[in-house]
Amino acid sequence: MTDTAAPIERTLILVKPDGVRRGLVGEVVRRVEAKGYSLVAAELRTADDALLAAHYAEHLGKSFYQPLVDFMASGPVLAIVAEGQRVIEAFRLLAGATDPTVAAPGTIRGDLGRDWGVAVQQNLVHGSDSPESAAREIALWFPTL
């Protein structure tokens, strides 16, 4: 019999400043662990300008870039590296649509997100969107991993 299990991968998850301010860190971590994924690293920190510039480099010059960077620097962020089979895809599904108003019930954003009448960067969590992004983002936030 051939082993067809998906390879183990890692993803970066960020509980954004709005999630930290609202005390939702534990609920996000609970949902990740309940899904069967392992936490490899976690750190509560306030991101500096250099880290945010590198993290969001692909958005430089876009109209939402500076408001996003300002928001992400507005308070502590919980940075997490999670590991498991298909964790990148699974966490993005668990997070839900980026707009909390239309995110499906049962997702983090659908259950916990709010429409603040502001740009959708205040949507509780970030998850890497591909293995390449995950590797790049993890190296930025956790350079010793």
GULUMPA-853459 format. One record per residue: z, x, y of N, C-alpha, C in turn; residue in one letter; residue number from 1. Coordinates in Angstrom, 3 decimals. Layout:
# residues N
+----------+----------+----------+----------+----------+----------+----------+----------+----------+------+-----+
!      n.z !      n.x !      n.y !     ca.z !     ca.x !     ca.y !      c.z !      c.x !      c.y ! type ! seq !
+----------+----------+----------+----------+----------+----------+----------+----------+----------+------+-----+
!        Z !        X !        Y !        Z !        X !        Y !        Z !        X !        Y !    a ! NUM !
...
+----------+----------+----------+----------+----------+----------+----------+----------+----------+------+-----+
END
This chain:
# residues 145
+----------+----------+----------+----------+----------+----------+----------+----------+----------+------+-----+
!      n.z !      n.x !      n.y !     ca.z !     ca.x !     ca.y !      c.z !      c.x !      c.y ! type ! seq !
+----------+----------+----------+----------+----------+----------+----------+----------+----------+------+-----+
!    0.000 !    0.841 !   -1.179 !    0.000 !    0.000 !    0.000 !    0.000 !    0.883 !    1.238 !    m !   1 !
!   -0.821 !    0.528 !    2.204 !   -0.924 !    1.292 !    3.439 !    0.070 !    0.763 !    4.460 !    t !   2 !
!    0.733 !    1.656 !    5.166 !    1.658 !    1.253 !    6.222 !    0.848 !    0.912 !    7.461 !    d !   3 !
!    0.841 !   -0.357 !    7.825 !    0.075 !   -0.805 !    8.997 !    0.976 !   -1.107 !   10.190 !    t !   4 !
!    2.225 !   -0.689 !   10.124 !    3.144 !   -0.941 !   11.229 !    2.653 !   -0.236 !   12.485 !    a !   5 !
!    2.850 !   -0.900 !   13.601 !    2.481 !   -0.307 !   14.886 !    3.336 !    0.928 !   15.140 !    a !   6 !
!    2.775 !    1.922 !   15.811 !    3.564 !    3.122 !   16.104 !    4.700 !    2.808 !   17.070 !    p !   7 !
!    5.721 !    3.619 !   16.997 !    6.840 !    3.504 !   17.932 !    6.359 !    4.012 !   19.282 !    i !   8 !
!    6.641 !    3.253 !   20.318 !    6.283 !    3.677 !   21.671 !    7.481 !    3.492 !   22.585 !    e !   9 !
!    7.357 !    4.056 !   23.768 !    8.401 !    3.944 !   24.793 !    7.803 !    3.325 !   26.049 !    r !  10 !
!    8.660 !    2.643 !   26.801 !    8.243 !    2.064 !   28.070 !    9.332 !    2.272 !   29.098 !    t !  11 !
!    8.930 !    2.277 !   30.355 !    9.895 !    2.289 !   31.448 !   10.119 !    0.855 !   31.887 !    l !  12 !
!   11.363 !    0.476 !   31.975 !   11.759 !   -0.820 !   32.518 !   12.616 !   -0.531 !   33.738 !    i !  13 !
!   12.325 !   -1.204 !   34.821 !   13.163 !   -1.119 !   36.012 !   13.741 !   -2.494 !   36.306 !    l !  14 !
!   15.053 !   -2.566 !   36.450 !   15.662 !   -3.763 !   37.018 !   15.697 !   -3.478 !   38.513 !    v !  15 !
!   14.879 !   -4.217 !   39.238 !   14.666 !   -3.962 !   40.660 !   15.909 !   -4.312 !   41.486 !    k !  16 !
!   15.931 !   -3.902 !   42.773 !   17.110 !   -4.152 !   43.598 !   17.562 !   -5.613 !   43.643 !    p !  17 !
!   16.630 !   -6.571 !   43.590 !   17.053 !   -7.974 !   43.613 !   17.796 !   -8.343 !   42.338 !    d !  18 !
!   17.365 !   -7.804 !   41.201 !   18.056 !   -8.064 !   39.943 !   19.430 !   -7.422 !   39.901 !    g !  19 !
!   19.544 !   -6.207 !   40.429 !   20.837 !   -5.528 !   40.482 !   21.777 !   -6.280 !   41.423 !    v !  20 !
!   21.290 !   -6.661 !   42.613 !   22.118 !   -7.387 !   43.585 !   22.639 !   -8.707 !   43.020 !    r !  21 !
!   21.824 !   -9.364 !   42.229 !   22.202 !  -10.670 !   41.672 !   23.008 !  -10.566 !   40.381 !    r !  22 !
!   23.317 !   -9.349 !   39.940 !   24.141 !   -9.164 !   38.754 !   23.430 !   -9.514 !   37.458 !    g !  23 !
!   22.111 !   -9.260 !   37.393 !   21.328 !   -9.632 !   36.221 !   21.028 !   -8.471 !   35.280 !    l !  24 !
!   21.585 !   -7.300 !   35.550 !   21.345 !   -6.124 !   34.714 !   21.722 !   -6.414 !   33.261 !    v !  25 !
!   22.901 !   -6.946 !   33.046 !   23.360 !   -7.222 !   31.690 !   22.457 !   -8.199 !   30.956 !    g !  26 !
!   21.973 !   -9.213 !   31.650 !   21.090 !  -10.201 !   31.024 !   19.747 !   -9.586 !   30.653 !    e !  27 !
!   19.207 !   -8.733 !   31.507 !   17.942 !   -8.067 !   31.178 !   18.132 !   -7.166 !   29.965 !    v !  28 !
!   19.174 !   -6.358 !   29.967 !   19.446 !   -5.469 !   28.835 !   19.683 !   -6.294 !   27.569 !    v !  29 !
!   20.419 !   -7.390 !   27.670 !   20.676 !   -8.242 !   26.510 !   19.376 !   -8.736 !   25.894 !    r !  30 !
!   18.442 !   -9.173 !   26.743 !   17.167 !   -9.695 !   26.240 !   16.331 !   -8.596 !   25.566 !    r !  31 !
!   16.354 !   -7.404 !   26.126 !   15.606 !   -6.287 !   25.527 !   16.197 !   -5.964 !   24.162 !    v !  32 !
!   17.511 !   -5.853 !   24.103 !   18.153 !   -5.520 !   22.827 !   18.043 !   -6.663 !   21.821 !    e !  33 !
!   18.134 !   -7.910 !   22.284 !   18.007 !   -9.052 !   21.386 !   16.626 !   -9.117 !   20.750 !    a !  34 !
!   15.635 !   -8.581 !   21.452 !   14.276 !   -8.534 !   20.941 !   14.130 !   -7.434 !   19.883 !    k !  35 !
!   15.139 !   -6.577 !   19.767 !   15.130 !   -5.552 !   18.729 !   14.745 !   -4.169 !   19.206 !    g !  36 !
!   14.676 !   -3.974 !   20.508 !   14.299 !   -2.666 !   21.042 !   15.532 !   -1.828 !   21.330 !    y !  37 !
!   15.366 !   -0.520 !   21.243 !   16.458 !    0.429 !   21.475 !   16.380 !    0.980 !   22.885 !    s !  38 !
!   17.545 !    1.194 !   23.470 !   17.614 !    1.879 !   24.758 !   17.753 !    3.367 !   24.493 !    l !  39 !
!   16.834 !    4.130 !   25.042 !   16.837 !    5.581 !   24.880 !   17.581 !    6.237 !   26.033 !    v !  40 !
!   17.441 !    5.659 !   27.234 !   18.083 !    6.184 !   28.439 !   18.243 !    5.048 !   29.430 !    a !  41 !
!   19.273 !    5.151 !   30.247 !   19.485 !    4.180 !   31.330 !   20.257 !    4.875 !   32.434 !    a !  42 !
!   19.840 !    4.602 !   33.659 !   20.514 !    5.208 !   34.810 !   20.406 !    4.286 !   36.009 !    e !  43 !
!   21.541 !    4.028 !   36.651 !   21.567 !    3.261 !   37.888 !   21.419 !    4.251 !   39.033 !    l !  44 !
!   20.388 !    4.046 !   39.831 !   20.149 !    4.991 !   40.921 !   19.394 !    4.323 !   42.060 !    r !  45 !
!   19.497 !    4.926 !   43.232 !   18.692 !    4.512 !   44.373 !   17.539 !    5.497 !   44.464 !    t !  46 !
!   16.336 !    4.969 !   44.326 !   15.144 !    5.825 !   44.304 !   14.860 !    6.376 !   45.694 !    a !  47 !
!   14.502 !    7.656 !   45.746 !   14.151 !    8.261 !   47.036 !   12.658 !    8.085 !   47.310 !    d !  48 !
!   12.257 !    8.451 !   48.520 !   10.867 !    8.256 !   48.944 !    9.875 !    9.005 !   48.059 !    d !  49 !
!   10.224 !   10.208 !   47.647 !    9.300 !   11.008 !   46.833 !    9.061 !   10.349 !   45.477 !    a !  50 !
!   10.114 !    9.863 !   44.838 !    9.974 !    9.202 !   43.544 !    9.134 !    7.934 !   43.677 !    l !  51 !
!    9.412 !    7.133 !   44.689 !    8.664 !    5.884 !   44.873 !    7.205 !    6.151 !   45.231 !    l !  52 !
!    6.957 !    7.174 !   46.040 !    5.574 !    7.524 !   46.382 !    4.804 !    7.928 !   45.130 !    a !  53 !
!    5.434 !    8.683 !   44.249 !    4.770 !    9.091 !   43.012 !    4.595 !    7.894 !   42.072 !    a !  54 !
!    5.616 !    7.062 !   41.967 !    5.553 !    5.908 !   41.066 !    4.446 !    4.936 !   41.470 !    h !  55 !
!    4.319 !    4.689 !   42.762 !    3.349 !    3.705 !   43.265 !    2.103 !    4.346 !   43.874 !    y !  56 !
!    1.794 !    5.582 !   43.497 !    0.670 !    6.324 !   44.088 !   -0.650 !    5.568 !   44.015 !    a !  57 !
!   -0.877 !    4.833 !   42.921 !   -2.157 !    4.113 !   42.776 !   -2.310 !    2.971 !   43.779 !    e !  58 !
!   -1.205 !    2.593 !   44.424 !   -1.266 !    1.498 !   45.405 !   -1.297 !    1.986 !   46.851 !    h !  59 !
!   -1.255 !    3.290 !   47.059 !   -1.277 !    3.845 !   48.410 !   -2.488 !    3.321 !   49.169 !    l !  60 !
!   -2.277 !    2.852 !   50.383 !   -3.354 !    2.323 !   51.210 !   -3.534 !    0.821 !   51.088 !    g !  61 !
!   -2.919 !    0.198 !   50.097 !   -3.009 !   -1.255 !   49.947 !   -1.984 !   -1.918 !   50.861 !    k !  62 !
!   -2.252 !   -3.141 !   51.257 !   -1.395 !   -3.824 !   52.237 !    0.039 !   -4.019 !   51.752 !    s !  63 !
!    0.245 !   -4.121 !   50.463 !    1.592 !   -4.364 !   49.939 !    2.358 !   -3.081 !   49.639 !    f !  64 !
!    1.716 !   -1.915 !   49.798 !    2.345 !   -0.655 !   49.412 !    3.672 !   -0.420 !   50.145 !    y !  65 !
!    3.647 !   -0.386 !   51.474 !    4.867 !   -0.052 !   52.216 !    5.966 !   -1.094 !   52.040 !    q !  66 !
!    5.659 !   -2.398 !   52.087 !    6.730 !   -3.365 !   51.811 !    7.333 !   -3.197 !   50.412 !    p !  67 !
!    6.506 !   -2.851 !   49.438 !    6.997 !   -2.636 !   48.081 !    7.915 !   -1.419 !   48.029 !    l !  68 !
!    7.491 !   -0.322 !   48.619 !    8.309 !    0.896 !   48.635 !    9.621 !    0.640 !   49.385 !    v !  69 !
!    9.547 !   -0.041 !   50.519 !   10.761 !   -0.358 !   51.283 !   11.723 !   -1.209 !   50.452 !    d !  70 !
!   11.188 !   -2.215 !   49.772 !   12.030 !   -3.066 !   48.929 !   12.667 !   -2.253 !   47.799 !    f !  71 !
!   11.878 !   -1.430 !   47.129 !   12.402 !   -0.661 !   45.999 !   13.450 !    0.367 !   46.432 !    m !  72 !
!   13.422 !    0.776 !   47.705 !   14.411 !    1.720 !   48.230 !   15.621 !    0.999 !   48.833 !    a !  73 !
!   15.615 !   -0.331 !   48.823 !   16.645 !   -1.103 !   49.518 !   17.981 !   -1.180 !   48.786 !    s !  74 !
!   18.043 !   -0.691 !   47.581 !   19.295 !   -0.727 !   46.836 !   19.114 !   -0.093 !   45.476 !    g !  75 !
!   20.187 !   -0.078 !   44.702 !   20.111 !    0.541 !   43.380 !   19.130 !   -0.175 !   42.458 !    p !  76 !
!   18.555 !    0.616 !   41.554 !   17.630 !    0.165 !   40.522 !   18.203 !    0.661 !   39.203 !    v !  77 !
!   18.171 !   -0.166 !   38.156 !   18.518 !    0.338 !   36.840 !   17.235 !    0.742 !   36.152 !    l !  78 !
!   17.080 !    2.033 !   35.900 !   15.913 !    2.557 !   35.198 !   16.284 !    2.702 !   33.723 !    a !  79 !
!   15.415 !    2.175 !   32.864 !   15.662 !    2.160 !   31.421 !   14.426 !    2.681 !   30.703 !    i !  80 !
!   14.652 !    3.473 !   29.678 !   13.591 !    3.782 !   28.725 !   13.947 !    3.028 !   27.454 !    v !  81 !
!   13.043 !    2.134 !   27.041 !   13.226 !    1.369 !   25.806 !   12.189 !    1.831 !   24.798 !    a !  82 !
!   12.545 !    1.714 !   23.520 !   11.693 !    2.226 !   22.455 !   11.576 !    1.202 !   21.326 !    e !  83 !
!   10.388 !    1.163 !   20.734 !   10.169 !    0.323 !   19.568 !    8.691 !    0.042 !   19.377 !    g !  84 !
!    8.376 !   -0.661 !   18.310 !    6.990 !   -1.004 !   18.037 !    6.499 !   -2.015 !   19.070 !    q !  85 !
!    5.369 !   -1.682 !   19.688 !    4.701 !   -2.542 !   20.680 !    5.624 !   -2.940 !   21.839 !    r !  86 !
!    6.560 !   -2.056 !   22.206 !    7.534 !   -2.374 !   23.249 !    6.878 !   -2.591 !   24.610 !    v !  87 !
!    5.780 !   -1.917 !   24.897 !    5.117 !   -2.083 !   26.199 !    4.624 !   -3.514 !   26.338 !    i !  88 !
!    3.856 !   -3.956 !   25.380 !    3.327 !   -5.319 !   25.392 !    4.455 !   -6.349 !   25.338 !    e !  89 !
!    5.429 !   -6.114 !   24.471 !    6.516 !   -7.072 !   24.293 !    7.341 !   -7.243 !   25.559 !    a !  90 !
!    7.653 !   -6.131 !   26.239 !    8.465 !   -6.287 !   27.446 !    7.693 !   -7.013 !   28.536 !    f !  91 !
!    6.422 !   -6.749 !   28.668 !    5.640 !   -7.447 !   29.704 !    5.596 !   -8.949 !   29.420 !    r !  92 !
!    5.517 !   -9.328 !   28.154 !    5.582 !  -10.750 !   27.800 !    6.981 !  -11.309 !   28.064 !    l !  93 !
!    7.995 !  -10.532 !   27.746 !    9.378 !  -10.941 !   27.983 !    9.662 !  -11.097 !   29.476 !    l !  94 !
!    9.073 !  -10.226 !   30.296 !    9.269 !  -10.289 !   31.742 !    8.637 !  -11.537 !   32.339 !    a !  95 !
!    7.447 !  -11.911 !   31.872 !    6.749 !  -13.080 !   32.405 !    5.838 !  -12.715 !   33.558 !    g !  96 !
!    5.121 !  -13.713 !   34.036 !    4.186 !  -13.525 !   35.152 !    4.910 !  -12.948 !   36.359 !    a !  97 !
!    4.194 !  -12.129 !   37.142 !    4.828 !  -11.465 !   38.281 !    5.317 !  -12.448 !   39.344 !    t !  98 !
!    4.712 !  -13.612 !   39.447 !    5.150 !  -14.641 !   40.397 !    6.186 !  -15.514 !   39.690 !    d !  99 !
!    7.458 !  -15.421 !   40.074 !    8.504 !  -16.182 !   39.382 !    8.277 !  -17.694 !   39.379 !    p ! 100 !
!    7.578 !  -18.213 !   40.356 !    7.340 !  -19.654 !   40.425 !    6.490 !  -20.135 !   39.260 !    t ! 101 !
!    5.555 !  -19.309 !   38.803 !    4.665 !  -19.725 !   37.718 !    4.992 !  -19.044 !   36.386 !    v ! 102 !
!    6.009 !  -18.189 !   36.374 !    6.394 !  -17.530 !   35.120 !    6.933 !  -18.572 !   34.146 !    a ! 103 !
!    6.567 !  -18.420 !   32.890 !    6.930 !  -19.395 !   31.866 !    8.440 !  -19.419 !   31.615 !    a ! 104 !
!    8.978 !  -20.605 !   31.344 !   10.372 !  -20.693 !   30.904 !   10.552 !  -19.840 !   29.650 !    p ! 105 !
!   11.718 !  -19.234 !   29.534 !   11.985 !  -18.331 !   28.412 !   11.749 !  -16.878 !   28.752 !    g ! 106 !
!   11.030 !  -16.616 !   29.854 !   10.827 !  -15.240 !   30.299 !   11.903 !  -14.879 !   31.317 !    t ! 107 !
!   12.062 !  -13.588 !   31.557 !   13.055 !  -13.140 !   32.540 !   12.755 !  -13.746 !   33.907 !    i ! 108 !
!   11.519 !  -13.617 !   34.351 !   11.170 !  -14.143 !   35.674 !   11.150 !  -15.668 !   35.700 !    r ! 109 !
!   10.735 !  -16.291 !   34.591 !   10.703 !  -17.748 !   34.531 !   12.089 !  -18.365 !   34.552 !    g ! 110 !
!   13.040 !  -17.723 !   33.883 !   14.402 !  -18.249 !   33.823 !   15.266 !  -17.825 !   35.000 !    d ! 111 !
!   15.046 !  -16.619 !   35.491 !   15.979 !  -16.037 !   36.465 !   15.370 !  -15.766 !   37.835 !    l ! 112 !
!   14.041 !  -15.738 !   37.922 !   13.384 !  -15.408 !   39.178 !   13.454 !  -16.550 !   40.170 !    g ! 113 !
!   13.333 !  -16.201 !   41.420 !   13.349 !  -17.172 !   42.502 !   12.159 !  -16.935 !   43.404 !    r ! 114 !
!   11.672 !  -17.998 !   44.001 !   10.626 !  -17.882 !   45.013 !   11.324 !  -17.784 !   46.359 !    d ! 115 !
!   11.400 !  -16.578 !   46.859 !   12.096 !  -16.329 !   48.115 !   11.188 !  -16.519 !   49.317 !    w ! 116 !
!    9.957 !  -16.928 !   49.094 !    9.013 !  -17.038 !   50.202 !    8.561 !  -15.670 !   50.684 !    g ! 117 !
!    8.688 !  -14.679 !   49.808 !    8.283 !  -13.314 !   50.140 !    7.292 !  -12.843 !   49.089 !    v ! 118 !
!    6.713 !  -11.710 !   49.321 !    5.758 !  -11.140 !   48.375 !    6.404 !  -11.006 !   46.995 !    a ! 119 !
!    5.589 !  -11.037 !   45.976 !    6.113 !  -11.068 !   44.617 !    6.709 !   -9.747 !   44.128 !    v ! 120 !
!    6.867 !   -8.757 !   44.999 !    7.528 !   -7.541 !   44.528 !    8.998 !   -7.807 !   44.206 !    q ! 121 !
!    9.591 !   -8.840 !   44.793 !   10.978 !   -9.182 !   44.488 !   10.987 !  -10.112 !   43.278 !    q ! 122 !
!   10.675 !   -9.540 !   42.118 !   10.533 !  -10.335 !   40.901 !   11.346 !   -9.764 !   39.740 !    n ! 123 !
!   12.474 !   -9.164 !   40.078 !   13.520 !   -8.738 !   39.149 !   13.243 !   -7.487 !   38.334 !    l ! 124 !
!   12.061 !   -7.374 !   37.712 !   11.842 !   -6.269 !   36.779 !   10.443 !   -5.685 !   36.906 !    v ! 125 !
!   10.331 !   -4.461 !   36.434 !    9.042 !   -3.778 !   36.277 !    8.984 !   -3.290 !   34.844 !    h ! 126 !
!    7.788 !   -3.347 !   34.253 !    7.565 !   -2.747 !   32.952 !    6.230 !   -2.026 !   32.955 !    g ! 127 !
!    6.176 !   -0.874 !   32.352 !    4.922 !   -0.117 !   32.267 !    3.830 !   -0.993 !   31.657 !    s ! 128 !
!    2.578 !   -0.778 !   32.112 !    1.490 !   -1.646 !   31.653 !    0.596 !   -1.031 !   30.579 !    d ! 129 !
!    0.842 !    0.220 !   30.206 !    0.022 !    0.879 !   29.190 !    0.777 !    2.114 !   28.692 !    s ! 130 !
!    0.368 !    2.639 !   27.552 !    1.009 !    3.879 !   27.082 !    0.867 !    5.024 !   28.089 !    p ! 131 !
!   -0.269 !    5.102 !   28.756 !   -0.478 !    6.169 !   29.751 !    0.461 !    5.992 !   30.943 !    e ! 132 !
!    0.566 !    4.767 !   31.441 !    1.489 !    4.499 !   32.551 !    2.926 !    4.763 !   32.130 !    s ! 133 !
!    3.277 !    4.351 !   30.925 !    4.640 !    4.572 !   30.439 !    4.973 !    6.055 !   30.419 !    a ! 134 !
!    4.079 !    6.872 !   29.893 !    4.325 !    8.314 !   29.836 !    4.493 !    8.899 !   31.231 !    a ! 135 !
!    3.619 !    8.491 !   32.153 !    3.691 !    8.993 !   33.532 !    4.987 !    8.540 !   34.208 !    r ! 136 !
!    5.320 !    7.260 !   34.071 !    6.504 !    6.718 !   34.742 !    7.796 !    7.278 !   34.152 !    e ! 137 !
!    7.864 !    7.388 !   32.841 !    9.061 !    7.958 !   32.214 !    9.263 !    9.400 !   32.672 !    i ! 138 !
!    8.186 !   10.161 !   32.772 !    8.292 !   11.555 !   33.239 !    8.805 !   11.617 !   34.670 !    a ! 139 !
!    8.461 !   10.642 !   35.501 !    8.946 !   10.611 !   36.877 !   10.425 !   10.270 !   36.957 !    l ! 140 !
!   10.837 !    9.233 !   36.244 !   12.202 !    8.713 !   36.346 !   13.188 !    9.463 !   35.459 !    w ! 141 !
!   12.705 !   10.021 !   34.349 !   13.554 !   10.748 !   33.390 !   12.852 !   12.038 !   32.975 !    f ! 142 !
!   12.762 !   13.015 !   33.880 !   11.980 !   14.213 !   33.602 !   12.490 !   15.047 !   32.431 !    p ! 143 !
!   13.710 !   14.851 !   31.979 !   14.226 !   15.648 !   30.867 !   13.957 !   15.018 !   29.495 !    t ! 144 !
!   13.375 !   13.823 !   29.472 !   13.071 !   13.191 !   28.170 !   11.793 !   13.738 !   27.589 !    l ! 145 !
+----------+----------+----------+----------+----------+----------+----------+----------+----------+------+-----+
END
